[in-house]
Amino acid sequence: MLGFLLVSFTMVLRAYAKINLGLKVLDKRRDGYHNIETVFHRIDLFDELTLEPSAESVELTGEGFEVPLDEENLCWKAIDILRARTGTAHGAGIRIMKRIPVGAGLGGGSSDAAAVLSALPSLWKISVDPSTLADIALELGSDVPFFLHNRSAFASGRGEVLNFVKVSVPYWVLLVTPNIHISTAWAYSQIPAFNGAQRKRTKLYDESTCTIAPLPALMENDFESVVFAAYPAIGDLKRDLRKWGAEHALLSGSGSSVFGLFATEAAASAAADLLRKKYFVSLTPPNFFPSL
């Protein structure tokens, strides 16, 4: 569960972004979703949310990257669904300091929603079973359940079947986000038809040992071919990261963010200095673990 600071009646939450260390699209399901396999891993980039209790109303305010501040926001939806499930009339005021780019494959909206969902029972002083929170999280989005927990995970199904794993990333992670918003629904619609049965066996996760593959073997993302074809600048960005010293580079989720793994801080910082003139950048130290 995500942590929070309780100051009087105010909670301050950190909602961390994730990257995908590998992403395979297996097949399309009857419910319209796709079965995937991926490894979710947090980086040192977070939105800050300040929550205060309210008698009945819901109010969202925000700074930073622009997000909807009405019923379309996943935080607002989390409040509405939890109120309906528990029968409470409590509301909340939420201020979002949005530092995670939107539409960039980083799960920022899902992380925000999970942080709010985790904190609401304490804010409202009610008891909610963890299974209820998990059900609501899945209703909000396929990757929201991951953000209820503070660990890396191998994810399958539509992203909600989680096997928590220890992930070692002994590199400086340089995240670079161009000013391009990519719709996840569009990206999935562009995945070419294939025989899913031939793709259900991957090497991302070993069930017998409950471990993931070595990091270099993880670094494949099925969305790269379709995203790079539609947005060549994103493919160029991945090549630039390799040219400037990244040992590995990969699209995160369905994009548009790309991250590079650098062996030294000096190399990562030099590349970051070059790229921040044009792009949003964020740097995460080796083997980072979120501070709650």
C-alpha positions as CSV (number, residue, x, y, z in Angstrom):
1,M,0.0,0.0,0.0
2,L,1.2,3.5,-0.6
3,G,2.3,5.6,2.3
4,F,1.1,9.0,3.4
5,L,1.8,11.8,5.9
6,L,-1.1,12.7,8.1
7,V,-1.0,16.3,9.3
8,S,-4.1,17.3,11.2
9,F,-6.8,16.5,8.6
10,T,-4.5,16.7,5.6
11,M,-2.7,13.8,3.8
12,V,0.2,14.3,1.5
13,L,0.7,11.4,-0.9
14,R,3.4,10.5,-3.4
15,A,2.2,8.7,-6.5
16,Y,5.2,7.3,-8.4
17,A,5.5,6.7,-12.2
18,K,6.3,3.3,-13.6
19,I,8.3,2.1,-16.6
20,N,7.8,-1.2,-18.4
21,L,10.8,-3.5,-18.4
22,G,9.6,-5.4,-21.4
23,L,6.1,-5.7,-22.8
24,K,4.6,-8.4,-24.9
25,V,1.1,-8.3,-26.4
26,L,-0.2,-11.9,-26.5
27,D,-3.7,-11.9,-27.9
28,K,-7.0,-10.0,-27.9
29,R,-9.6,-11.2,-25.4
30,R,-13.3,-11.6,-25.8
31,D,-13.9,-8.6,-23.5
32,G,-12.0,-6.3,-25.9
33,Y,-8.9,-6.1,-23.8
34,H,-5.5,-7.7,-24.7
35,N,-3.6,-10.2,-22.7
36,I,-0.1,-8.9,-22.0
37,E,3.1,-9.8,-20.2
38,T,5.2,-7.0,-18.7
39,V,7.3,-6.0,-15.8
40,F,6.2,-2.9,-13.9
41,H,8.9,-1.0,-12.1
42,R,8.8,2.4,-10.4
43,I,11.1,5.3,-11.1
44,D,12.0,8.4,-9.1
45,L,9.3,10.6,-10.6
46,F,6.1,11.2,-8.7
47,D,2.9,13.3,-8.5
48,E,2.2,14.9,-5.1
49,L,-1.4,14.8,-4.0
50,T,-2.8,16.7,-1.0
51,L,-6.0,15.3,0.4
52,E,-8.4,16.9,2.8
53,P,-11.8,15.6,4.1
54,S,-15.0,17.2,2.9
55,A,-18.6,16.8,4.1
56,E,-20.0,15.6,0.8
57,S,-18.4,17.4,-2.1
58,V,-15.5,16.4,-4.3
59,E,-13.1,19.2,-5.5
60,L,-10.0,18.7,-7.6
61,T,-7.4,21.4,-8.2
62,G,-4.1,21.0,-10.0
63,E,-0.7,22.4,-11.0
64,G,1.9,21.2,-13.5
65,F,0.9,19.0,-16.4
66,E,-2.7,19.5,-17.4
67,V,-5.2,16.8,-16.4
68,P,-9.1,16.9,-16.2
69,L,-10.3,18.2,-12.9
70,D,-13.8,16.8,-13.1
71,E,-15.6,13.5,-13.1
72,E,-13.2,12.3,-15.9
73,N,-10.3,12.2,-13.5
74,L,-9.5,8.8,-12.1
75,C,-9.1,10.2,-8.6
76,W,-12.7,11.6,-8.8
77,K,-13.9,8.2,-10.1
78,A,-12.1,6.4,-7.2
79,I,-14.0,8.6,-4.7
80,D,-17.4,8.0,-6.4
81,I,-17.0,4.2,-6.6
82,L,-15.7,3.9,-3.0
83,R,-18.6,6.0,-1.7
84,A,-21.1,3.8,-3.6
85,R,-19.5,0.6,-2.3
86,T,-19.4,1.7,1.3
87,G,-22.5,3.8,1.5
88,T,-20.6,6.7,2.9
89,A,-21.4,10.3,2.0
90,H,-17.9,11.7,2.7
91,G,-16.2,13.8,0.1
92,A,-12.6,15.0,-0.4
93,G,-10.6,18.0,-1.6
94,I,-7.6,16.9,-3.7
95,R,-4.8,19.1,-5.0
96,I,-2.7,17.4,-7.6
97,M,0.9,18.6,-8.3
98,K,1.2,16.8,-11.6
99,R,4.9,16.1,-12.4
100,I,4.4,12.9,-14.4
101,P,3.8,13.6,-18.1
102,V,0.3,12.6,-19.5
103,G,-0.1,10.1,-22.3
104,A,3.5,9.0,-22.0
105,G,3.3,5.3,-20.9
106,L,4.1,6.1,-17.3
107,G,0.9,5.2,-15.5
108,G,0.6,8.6,-13.8
109,G,-3.2,8.8,-13.7
110,S,-3.4,5.2,-12.5
111,S,-0.8,5.9,-9.8
112,D,-2.8,8.9,-8.6
113,A,-6.0,7.0,-8.4
114,A,-4.4,4.1,-6.4
115,A,-2.8,6.6,-4.0
116,V,-6.2,8.3,-3.4
117,L,-8.0,4.9,-3.1
118,S,-5.5,3.7,-0.6
119,A,-5.8,6.8,1.6
120,L,-9.5,7.4,1.6
121,P,-10.4,4.9,4.3
122,S,-8.0,6.6,6.7
123,L,-9.1,10.1,5.6
124,W,-12.8,9.1,6.1
125,K,-12.1,7.0,9.2
126,I,-13.9,4.0,7.8
127,S,-12.9,0.3,7.4
128,V,-12.6,-1.1,3.9
129,D,-11.5,-4.6,3.1
130,P,-8.4,-4.8,0.9
131,S,-10.2,-7.0,-1.6
132,T,-12.8,-4.2,-2.1
133,L,-10.0,-1.8,-2.8
134,A,-8.5,-4.2,-5.3
135,D,-11.8,-4.7,-7.1
136,I,-12.3,-0.9,-7.4
137,A,-8.7,-0.5,-8.6
138,L,-9.4,-2.9,-11.4
139,E,-12.6,-1.2,-12.3
140,L,-10.6,2.1,-12.6
141,G,-8.0,0.6,-14.9
142,S,-5.9,-2.4,-15.8
143,D,-2.7,-1.2,-14.2
144,V,-4.3,0.5,-11.1
145,P,-4.0,-2.7,-9.0
146,F,-0.2,-2.6,-9.4
147,F,0.0,0.8,-7.8
148,L,-1.8,-0.3,-4.6
149,H,1.4,-2.1,-3.8
150,N,4.9,-0.9,-3.2
151,R,6.8,-3.5,-5.2
152,S,7.8,-4.3,-8.7
153,A,5.7,-7.0,-10.5
154,F,5.5,-9.3,-13.4
155,A,2.0,-8.6,-14.8
156,S,-0.1,-10.7,-17.0
157,G,-3.8,-11.0,-18.0
158,R,-4.8,-7.4,-18.9
159,G,-2.1,-6.2,-16.5
160,E,-4.0,-7.0,-13.3
161,V,-2.6,-10.5,-12.6
162,L,0.5,-9.6,-10.5
163,N,3.4,-11.7,-9.4
164,F,5.6,-9.5,-7.2
165,V,9.3,-9.8,-7.9
166,K,12.6,-8.3,-6.9
167,V,14.0,-6.3,-9.7
168,S,17.6,-5.2,-9.8
169,V,18.3,-2.2,-12.1
170,P,22.0,-1.4,-11.5
171,Y,21.8,1.5,-13.9
172,W,21.0,5.2,-13.9
173,V,17.6,5.4,-15.6
174,L,17.2,8.4,-17.9
175,L,13.6,8.9,-18.8
176,V,12.9,11.2,-21.8
177,T,9.4,12.3,-22.8
178,P,8.7,14.2,-26.1
179,N,5.7,16.5,-26.4
180,I,3.6,13.7,-28.0
181,H,0.5,12.3,-26.4
182,I,-0.2,8.7,-27.4
183,S,-3.6,7.1,-26.9
184,T,-3.2,3.6,-25.4
185,A,-6.4,2.5,-27.2
186,W,-5.0,3.7,-30.5
187,A,-1.7,1.8,-29.8
188,Y,-3.5,-1.4,-29.1
189,S,-5.6,-1.0,-32.3
190,Q,-2.5,-0.8,-34.3
191,I,-1.0,-4.2,-33.1
192,P,-1.2,-6.4,-36.2
193,A,-3.3,-9.6,-36.1
194,F,-1.4,-12.7,-35.1
195,N,-2.0,-16.2,-33.7
196,G,-2.0,-15.5,-30.0
197,A,-1.4,-19.2,-29.2
198,Q,2.1,-18.9,-30.7
199,R,3.0,-16.0,-28.4
200,K,1.7,-17.1,-25.0
201,R,5.1,-18.6,-24.1
202,T,7.5,-15.9,-23.2
203,K,10.7,-15.7,-21.2
204,L,9.9,-12.7,-19.1
205,Y,9.0,-14.7,-16.0
206,D,10.0,-18.1,-14.7
207,E,7.1,-19.6,-12.7
208,S,9.3,-22.4,-11.3
209,T,11.6,-19.9,-9.6
210,C,9.3,-16.9,-9.4
211,T,12.0,-14.7,-11.0
212,I,12.1,-12.5,-14.0
213,A,14.6,-12.8,-16.9
214,P,17.9,-11.0,-16.8
215,L,17.5,-7.3,-17.6
216,P,18.9,-7.3,-21.1
217,A,16.5,-10.1,-22.1
218,L,13.5,-8.0,-20.9
219,M,14.2,-5.1,-23.1
220,E,11.7,-5.7,-25.9
221,N,8.4,-3.8,-26.4
222,D,5.8,-4.9,-29.0
223,F,4.5,-1.3,-29.3
224,E,7.8,0.0,-30.6
225,S,7.2,-1.0,-34.2
226,V,3.8,0.6,-34.5
227,V,4.7,3.7,-32.4
228,F,8.0,4.4,-34.2
229,A,6.2,4.0,-37.6
230,A,3.6,6.6,-36.7
231,Y,6.0,8.9,-34.7
232,P,9.5,8.5,-36.2
233,A,10.9,11.1,-33.8
234,I,10.3,8.7,-30.9
235,G,12.3,6.0,-32.7
236,D,15.0,8.6,-33.3
237,L,15.0,9.4,-29.6
238,K,15.7,5.8,-28.7
239,R,18.6,5.7,-31.1
240,D,20.0,8.9,-29.7
241,L,20.0,7.4,-26.2
242,R,22.0,4.5,-27.4
243,K,24.3,6.9,-29.3
244,W,24.9,9.0,-26.2
245,G,25.9,6.0,-24.0
246,A,22.8,4.1,-22.9
247,E,23.6,0.4,-22.7
248,H,19.9,-0.4,-23.3
249,A,16.9,1.8,-24.3
250,L,13.2,1.0,-24.6
251,L,9.8,2.6,-25.1
252,S,7.7,2.6,-21.9
253,G,4.2,1.1,-22.2
254,S,2.6,2.4,-25.4
255,G,4.8,5.6,-25.2
256,S,5.6,8.3,-25.8
257,S,8.3,8.1,-23.1
258,V,11.6,6.3,-23.8
259,F,14.1,5.4,-21.1
260,G,17.8,4.6,-21.3
261,L,19.9,2.6,-18.9
262,F,23.4,4.1,-18.2
263,A,26.2,2.5,-16.4
264,T,27.5,5.8,-14.8
265,E,26.0,8.9,-13.4
266,A,28.3,11.0,-15.5
267,A,27.1,9.5,-18.8
268,A,23.5,9.7,-17.8
269,S,23.8,13.3,-16.6
270,A,25.6,14.4,-19.8
271,A,22.8,12.8,-21.9
272,A,20.2,14.5,-19.7
273,D,21.8,17.9,-20.1
274,L,21.6,17.5,-23.9
275,L,18.0,16.2,-24.0
276,R,16.4,18.5,-21.4
277,K,16.8,21.4,-23.9
278,K,14.1,19.9,-26.0
279,Y,12.3,17.2,-23.9
280,F,11.1,16.5,-20.4
281,V,13.7,14.4,-18.6
282,S,13.9,12.6,-15.3
283,L,16.8,10.7,-13.8
284,T,16.6,7.7,-11.4
285,P,19.6,6.3,-9.5
286,P,20.5,2.6,-9.6
287,N,18.3,0.2,-7.7
288,F,15.9,3.0,-6.7
289,F,13.2,2.2,-4.2
290,P,10.3,4.6,-3.6
291,S,10.5,6.8,-0.4
292,L,7.0,6.9,1.2
